[in-house]
Amino acid sequence: MIEPHDLGKRGEDLAVEHLIDNGYQILERNWRSGHKEIDIIALKDNTLVAVEVKTRKSYDFGEPDLAVGVSKQRMLIWAADAYVRYKKMDVDVRFDIISIVINDTEQRVEHIEDAFIITSH
């Protein structure tokens, strides 16, 4: 049986492999600004991609990506803005979710590009 922390780490490792296999350059893992964190920061085609990884053992609570609500989206936007300013980067920013299900019968990785759009309110 996979422990919750191990499940999350394994999911992030699978997400990194998936991104590298698809031409992304990994810049950071678990980057923090204060108490806000971005699971993976990657670069592809001069676009900075802030990736939230959600890993589950089953679909009992729906697709893993459904766990990324509005407050989590706001946190990711804030953290990505802090990263771009800290690194003095001039790039477009995109927010992706990698949804992973790992159990005894399945290992599925789904990459959702442009998972949410930045709105100004």
LINDA-V945216 format. One line per field, one symbol per residue. psi: psi as a letter, one per 30 degrees, with the letter a starting at -180 (. if undefined). burial: I if it has 9 or more other ideal C-beta (glycine too) atoms within 8 Angstrom, else O. A space follows every 50 residues. Layout:
psi=???
burial=???
//
This chain:
psi=kkleeeeeeeeeeeeeeeeefggkkkelkhkkjbgkkkekklkkhgkkjj kkkkklflgegakefffiaeeeeeeeeeeeeeeeeefhkillkljlkjkk kkaffkjkkkjjlhflkklj.
burial=OOOOOOIIOIIIOIIIOIIIOOOIOIOIIOIOIOOIIIIIIIIIOOIIII IIIIIIOOOOOOOIIOOIOOOIIOIIIIIIIIIIOOOOOOIOIIIIIIII IIOOOOOOIIIIOOIOOOOOO
//
